[in-house]
Amino acid sequence: MTQTQPLPNSPLGHLSDPRLVRQFSYIDGKWCGAADGATIDVTNPADGSWLGEVASLSADESRLAVDAAHAAFPIWSGLLPQERSRILRRWYELMIEHKEDLALMMTLEQGKPISESRGEIDYAASFVEFYAEEAKRPNIEGVTSHLPDAEVEVWREPMGVAALITPWNFPSAMLTRKAGAAMAAGCTVVAHPSGETPFSALALAELAERAGMPAGAFNVITGRASTVVEPWTSDKRVRALSFTGSTNIGQLLYRQCADTVKRLVMELGGHAPFIVFADADLDQAVAEAVKAKFATSGQDCLGANRFYIERPVYDQFCRKFADATAKLTVGPGLDDPDIGPLMNAAAIAKQEEHVADALKQGARCLVGGNRHAAGDLFFEPTVLADVPDAACIMHEETFGPVAALTAFDTEEDVLARANDTEYGLVAYLHTMDPRRIYRASRALEYGMVAVNRTKVTGAPIPFGGYKQSGINREGARLGMEAYTEVKYVCRDWA
């Protein structure tokens, strides 16, 4: 295996810029393979075909990345904020210039429809652009002194090395949302992408190098998560750790980081309720429900899982939503369908389990409910009606194209049911009553509330959840501040 291999038998070999296909890890400005030659195969979920292989580094090799980031920290943090901004801005520009190649790579390794992949590259790049601007504003805050003959200031300083662990469902955006914030603050980065979608992260490392990122400031390490990440959780030089993924893995990392008391930024599981009151614009609610459920083939922590519909419009909503769902197209991402493949066999099994459990408990299947003929990792977009609260799908993330519908009678009832979960990432609310919008938005125990719409995310907003859906926020100014320490300086002028 070489650093940039033509890969004649892989669709990755047909990118416009073949240098974006990197199969080695990126440490200290160099492309590094595993000393023992270990690799991980990467396949296309649409058909199981081989895309390539990436290096599978050992724990000792993973520590080398921390060595590099630690050594580079005084260099990167010592640059003028305008210089860091200029490099980040160039990284953003290169992402936009190579958008088609990056999107194609993402669809091949992740499976999402190509139009969604293009959208993700724009989304990913927007974080780098946003934080390139924020990098120029590490303001010192003046505080009115409480002491005579003293002047008081509050500074924000970069923490040091930040470890970033990213998932497979948004392989570019989750990396740039974390890295953009950390690096704008002056931190250096060690990043571990999912073994199922590593090429997107390695391509970003290639572009970061072209943008002029100093050696060691941005490192991408591939390999088994349990091998690569554990050394970071116990290393005192790693001062912050950011993770996007399941709540279970987040809890594990939380415990592993306790001894070194790291700053944690975690975006964990979601179990979003989608609430429709009888006074809502029903056609709009149905259209938004399709977006909220089926984007990224349902493999999204923001995906609506539980649909609560007020009883007077319940039957009508069920019919309209089922009709809209039945029209969705399913197929390989390069065909740009509405629904692509799921990531792995476990995801398919979970859809089947949730459907079977709901039907056993009295639910009705209005559309779908089975594997799709397009391939082993495809599942039909599915609508289940009359799903009881005791069903598994009402308590667990489905992370796939299965929607569970149920009726409610009162505002108090639906808010209590919506909040009856350990998760609290996002809630969707449809009603035309401004007083109800205010009451419900206040009452919903979620970090984000989308009212009469689905799209709410973006670089300027603080992304994150309540309860076991996360710690701290990503995006916005808060996302950058998560990677800084607060220093209070009191000067005596007497």
C-alpha positions in Angstrom: 0.0 0.0 0.0 1.3 3.4 -0.9 0.4 6.9 0.3 -1.6 7.7 -2.8 -2.5 4.6 -4.8 -4.3 4.8 -8.2 -6.8 2.2 -7.0 -7.8 1.1 -10.6 -10.4 -1.4 -9.3 -12.1 1.2 -7.0 -14.4 4.0 -8.0 -12.1 6.2 -5.8 -9.6 5.9 -8.6 -11.7 8.1 -10.8 -11.6 11.3 -8.7 -10.6 14.4 -10.6 -7.8 14.9 -8.1 -6.4 11.5 -7.2 -4.1 13.0 -4.4 -7.3 13.4 -2.3 -7.4 9.6 -1.9 -5.0 9.0 1.1 -4.7 5.6 2.7 -2.2 6.5 5.4 -2.7 8.4 8.6 -1.5 12.0 8.7 0.8 12.7 11.6 3.2 15.7 12.0 2.8 16.7 8.4 3.7 13.2 7.1 1.6 10.3 5.8 2.2 7.3 8.0 1.3 3.6 7.7 1.2 1.1 10.5 4.6 -0.3 11.4 3.2 -3.8 11.1 1.4 -3.1 7.9 -2.1 -3.5 9.4 -4.9 -2.1 7.4 -8.7 -1.8 7.5 -10.8 -2.4 4.4 -13.4 0.2 3.4 -16.4 -0.9 1.4 -19.3 0.8 -0.4 -22.5 0.1 1.5 -24.6 0.3 -1.6 -23.2 -2.9 -3.0 -20.5 -4.2 -0.7 -17.7 -3.5 -3.2 -14.2 -2.7 -2.1 -13.2 0.9 -2.1 -9.7 0.7 -0.6 -7.9 0.2 2.7 -6.4 2.6 5.3 -3.7 2.1 7.8 -4.7 0.6 11.2 -2.3 2.2 13.7 -1.3 0.8 17.0 -1.6 2.6 20.4 2.0 3.5 20.4 1.7 5.1 16.9 -1.4 6.9 18.1 0.6 8.5 20.9 3.0 9.8 18.3 0.1 12.0 17.0 -0.2 13.5 20.5 3.6 14.1 20.6 3.3 16.0 17.3 0.2 18.0 18.4 1.8 18.9 21.7 5.0 20.0 20.0 3.1 22.1 17.5 0.9 23.8 20.1 3.2 26.7 20.9 3.7 27.2 17.1 0.0 27.2 16.2 -1.2 29.1 19.3 1.6 31.6 18.9 0.5 32.7 15.5 -1.3 36.0 15.2 -5.1 35.3 15.1 -5.1 36.8 11.7 -2.6 34.2 10.5 -4.6 31.3 11.9 -7.7 32.9 10.2 -5.9 33.1 6.8 -5.0 29.4 6.9 -8.5 28.3 8.0 -10.0 30.5 5.3 -7.7 28.8 2.6 -8.8 25.4 3.9 -12.4 26.5 3.4 -11.7 27.7 -0.1 -10.0 24.4 -1.0 -13.0 22.4 0.2 -15.3 24.4 -2.0 -12.9 24.0 -5.0 -12.9 20.2 -4.5 -16.6 19.9 -3.6 -17.5 17.4 -6.3 -14.6 15.0 -5.5 -15.3 15.2 -1.8 -19.0 14.6 -2.3 -18.3 11.6 -4.6 -15.9 10.1 -2.0 -18.5 10.6 0.7 -21.3 8.9 -1.2 -19.0 6.0 -2.1 -18.0 5.3 1.5 -21.1 6.4 3.4 -23.9 5.7 0.9 -25.9 8.9 1.2 -27.5 10.3 -2.0 -25.0 12.4 -3.9 -27.1 15.6 -3.6 -27.0 15.2 0.2 -23.2 14.6 0.1 -22.8 17.9 -1.9 -24.9 19.6 0.8 -22.8 18.2 3.5 -19.6 19.5 1.9 -21.1 23.0 1.8 -22.2 22.5 5.5 -18.8 21.2 6.5 -17.0 24.1 4.8 -19.3 26.6 6.4 -17.9 25.7 9.8 -14.3 26.4 8.7 -15.4 29.7 7.1 -17.2 30.7 10.3 -14.4 29.9 12.6 -11.8 31.5 10.3 -13.7 34.8 11.1 -14.0 34.0 14.8 -10.3 33.3 15.0 -9.7 37.0 14.6 -11.8 37.9 17.7 -10.3 36.3 20.8 -11.4 39.3 22.8 -10.1 40.3 26.2 -13.1 41.2 28.4 -12.7 44.2 30.7 -14.4 43.8 34.1 -15.3 46.7 36.5 -12.8 46.3 39.3 -14.2 45.5 42.8 -10.8 46.5 44.3 -9.3 50.0 44.7 -6.2 50.7 42.6 -6.7 47.5 40.6 -7.5 46.8 37.0 -9.3 43.5 36.1 -9.3 41.6 32.8 -10.6 38.2 31.7 -8.7 36.4 29.0 -9.5 33.3 27.0 -6.5 31.1 26.1 -6.3 27.9 24.1 -6.3 24.7 26.2 -3.7 22.7 24.3 -4.2 19.4 22.4 -7.8 18.5 21.5 -8.8 15.0 20.6 -11.7 14.7 18.1 -13.7 11.5 17.5 -16.1 11.6 14.6 -18.9 9.4 13.3 -19.7 7.8 10.0 -23.0 9.5 9.3 -21.5 13.0 8.7 -17.9 12.2 8.1 -16.9 15.7 6.9 -19.1 18.1 8.8 -18.6 16.5 12.2 -14.8 16.9 11.7 -14.8 20.5 10.5 -17.4 21.6 13.2 -14.9 20.3 15.9 -11.6 21.1 14.2 -12.7 24.6 13.0 -13.6 25.6 16.5 -10.6 24.1 18.3 -8.1 25.4 15.8 -9.6 28.9 15.7 -9.1 29.0 19.5 -5.5 28.1 19.0 -5.6 24.4 19.9 -3.9 21.6 18.0 -5.8 18.5 17.0 -5.6 14.8 16.9 -8.6 13.3 15.1 -10.0 9.8 14.7 -12.6 9.2 12.0 -14.9 6.2 11.9 -13.3 3.2 10.3 -16.3 2.9 8.0 -15.7 6.4 6.5 -12.1 7.3 6.8 -11.4 8.7 3.3 -13.4 11.9 3.8 -11.3 12.8 6.9 -8.0 12.0 5.2 -9.0 14.1 2.2 -9.6 17.0 4.5 -6.1 16.5 6.0 -4.6 16.7 2.5 -6.4 20.0 1.9 -5.4 21.3 5.3 -1.7 20.6 4.3 -2.3 22.5 1.0 -3.8 25.4 3.0 -0.5 25.8 4.9 -1.4 24.2 8.2 1.8 23.8 10.2 3.1 20.2 10.7 1.6 18.7 13.8 -1.3 21.2 14.1 -3.9 18.9 12.5 -3.4 15.1 12.7 -5.8 12.3 11.4 -5.2 8.8 12.8 -7.0 5.8 11.4 -7.4 2.4 13.1 -9.5 0.6 15.6 -11.2 3.1 17.9 -10.5 1.0 21.0 -6.8 1.0 20.1 -6.4 4.6 18.8 -8.5 6.5 21.2 -7.6 4.9 24.6 -4.1 6.5 24.8 -5.7 9.9 24.3 -8.2 9.6 27.1 -5.4 8.8 29.6 -2.8 11.3 28.3 -2.6 14.5 30.4 -1.4 16.5 27.4 -4.8 16.0 25.7 -6.8 18.7 27.5 -10.1 18.5 25.6 -12.0 15.6 24.0 -14.9 16.0 21.6 -17.0 13.1 20.6 -20.1 12.6 18.4 -21.8 9.2 18.6 -23.9 7.0 20.8 -24.7 7.8 24.4 -23.3 4.4 25.4 -19.9 5.2 23.9 -20.0 8.7 25.3 -20.5 7.4 28.8 -17.5 5.1 28.3 -15.3 8.0 27.2 -16.6 10.1 30.0 -15.3 7.5 32.5 -12.0 7.1 30.7 -11.4 10.8 30.8 -12.2 11.3 34.5 -8.7 10.7 35.8 -7.2 13.5 33.6 -10.2 15.8 34.1 -10.5 16.7 30.5 -12.9 19.3 29.0 -15.6 17.3 27.3 -17.7 18.3 24.3 -20.1 15.5 23.5 -23.0 15.3 21.0 -24.7 12.0 21.8 -27.9 10.2 21.0 -31.2 11.8 20.0 -34.8 10.5 20.0 -36.6 13.5 18.6 -40.4 13.9 19.0 -42.3 15.5 16.1 -45.5 17.1 17.5 -48.4 18.2 15.3 -51.4 20.1 16.8 -54.7 20.2 15.0 -54.3 23.9 14.1 -51.1 23.3 12.2 -50.8 23.7 8.4 -51.1 20.0 7.8 -49.6 19.9 4.3 -46.6 21.8 5.6 -46.3 19.5 8.6 -46.3 16.4 6.4 -43.7 17.9 4.1 -41.5 18.8 7.1 -42.1 15.3 8.7 -40.7 13.6 5.6 -37.5 15.8 5.8 -37.2 15.3 9.6 -37.5 11.5 9.3 -35.8 10.5 6.0 -32.9 12.8 5.5 -29.6 10.8 5.5 -31.8 7.7 5.1 -32.9 8.3 8.8 -29.3 7.9 10.0 -29.2 11.2 11.8 -29.2 12.1 15.5 -31.6 14.9 14.6 -34.0 12.4 12.8 -37.6 12.5 14.1 -38.4 9.1 15.7 -41.7 9.6 17.5 -44.6 11.4 15.8 -47.3 12.7 18.1 -50.4 13.9 16.2 -53.4 15.5 17.8 -56.4 13.2 17.5 -58.7 15.4 15.3 -56.1 15.4 12.5 -54.5 12.0 13.2 -56.1 9.9 10.5 -55.6 12.6 7.9 -51.9 13.1 8.8 -51.3 9.3 8.8 -52.8 9.1 5.3 -50.9 12.0 3.9 -47.6 11.1 5.5 -47.9 7.4 4.3 -48.7 8.6 0.8 -45.7 10.9 0.7 -43.5 8.2 2.1 -44.6 5.7 -0.5 -43.3 8.0 -3.2 -39.8 8.1 -1.9 -37.2 6.5 -4.1 -34.6 4.0 -2.9 -31.3 3.1 -4.4 -27.5 3.6 -4.6 -26.4 7.1 -3.6 -24.9 7.8 -7.0 -28.4 7.5 -8.5 -29.4 10.4 -6.2 -32.5 8.7 -4.6 -34.4 9.9 -1.6 -33.2 6.9 0.5 -29.8 5.3 0.2 -28.3 2.2 1.9 -27.9 1.9 5.7 -24.4 1.7 7.0 -24.2 -1.9 8.1 -26.1 -5.1 8.8 -26.7 -4.2 12.4 -28.6 -1.1 11.2 -30.9 -3.3 9.1 -31.5 -5.7 11.9 -32.5 -2.9 14.2 -35.1 -1.7 11.7 -36.6 -5.2 11.5 -36.6 -5.6 15.3 -38.4 -2.3 15.9 -41.0 -2.9 13.2 -41.7 -6.5 14.5 -41.9 -5.3 18.1 -44.3 -2.5 17.2 -46.6 -4.7 15.1 -46.6 -7.3 17.9 -47.9 -4.6 20.3 -50.7 -3.6 18.0 -49.3 -1.1 15.6 -50.3 -1.0 12.0 -47.9 -0.8 9.1 -49.2 1.8 6.6 -46.3 1.5 4.1 -42.9 -0.4 3.9 -41.8 -2.6 6.8 -39.3 -4.8 5.0 -35.9 -5.0 3.5 -35.7 -3.4 0.1 -34.9 -5.3 -3.1 -32.1 -2.7 -4.0 -29.6 -4.6 -1.9 -28.6 -6.2 1.5 -28.3 -2.8 3.3 -31.5 -1.2 2.0 -34.7 -0.9 4.0 -38.1 0.3 2.8 -39.2 3.8 4.1 -41.7 2.7 6.6 -44.7 4.3 8.5 -46.1 2.6 11.5 -49.4 3.9 13.0 -51.0 3.4 16.4 -47.7 2.7 18.0 -48.0 2.2 21.8 -45.7 4.0 24.1 -44.4 0.7 25.4 -42.9 -0.2 22.0 -39.1 -0.3 21.7 -39.2 2.3 18.9 -40.7 4.8 21.3 -37.7 4.5 23.7 -34.8 3.7 21.4 -33.1 5.5 18.5 -34.1 3.6 15.3 -31.4 5.4 13.2 -33.1 4.4 10.0 -36.1 5.0 7.7 -38.9 3.9 10.1 -41.4 6.4 11.5 -43.7 5.7 14.5 -47.0 7.6 14.7 -49.4 7.8 17.6 -52.2 10.1 18.7 -52.5 12.5 21.6 -55.4 14.4 23.2 -54.0 17.3 25.2 -51.1 19.6 25.3 -50.1 18.5 28.8 -50.2 14.9 27.7 -48.0 15.2 24.6 -45.4 17.4 26.3 -45.1 14.8 29.1 -44.7 12.0 26.7 -42.3 13.9 24.5 -40.1 14.6 27.6 -40.3 11.0 28.9 -36.8 10.0 27.6 -33.2 10.2 28.6 -32.5 12.1 25.4 -33.0 15.8 24.8 -31.3 16.9 21.5 -34.0 18.3 19.3 -37.8 18.5 19.2 -40.1 19.4 16.3 -43.3 21.4 16.9 -46.1 22.3 14.5 -48.8 24.7 15.6 -50.1 28.1 14.5 -50.9 29.3 18.1 -48.2 31.7 19.2 -49.0 31.2 22.9 -48.7 27.5 22.5 -45.4 27.9 20.6 -44.1 29.8 23.6 -45.4 27.4 26.2 -44.3 24.2 24.4 -40.9 25.6 23.5 -40.3 26.4 27.1 -41.6 23.1 28.4 -39.8 20.8 25.9 -36.6 19.5 27.6 -34.5 19.7 24.5 -31.4 21.7 23.5 -33.0 22.7 20.2 -36.6 23.3 19.2 -37.7 23.6 15.6 -41.0 25.3 15.2 -43.0 24.8 11.9 -39.7 23.8 10.1 -37.0 21.1 10.1 -33.8 22.8 9.1 -32.3 24.5 12.1 -28.6 23.7 12.1 -25.7 25.9 10.8 -22.4 27.2 11.9 -23.7 30.3 13.8 -26.0 28.2 16.2 -25.1 26.4 19.4 -25.7 22.7 18.6 -26.3 20.3 21.4 -28.7 18.7 23.8 -30.1 18.3 27.3 -29.7 15.2 29.6 -27.9 12.3 28.0 -27.8 13.9 24.6 -24.6 15.7 25.3 -22.3 18.1 27.1 -21.4 21.6 26.0 -22.3 23.0 22.5 -20.7 22.9 19.1 -21.0 25.7 16.5 -21.4 29.4 17.3 -19.1 31.4 19.6 -19.8 28.8 22.3 -18.2 26.1 20.2 -14.9 27.9 20.1 -15.0 28.9 23.8 -15.3 25.2 24.7 -11.6 24.8 23.7 -10.4 27.7 25.8 -9.4 28.3 29.4 -10.6 31.4 31.3 -7.8 33.4 32.9 -8.5 36.2 35.3 -5.8 38.9 35.7 -5.9 41.5 38.4 -3.2 44.2 38.2 -2.3 46.5 41.0 -1.8 50.1 39.9 -1.0 51.4 43.4 
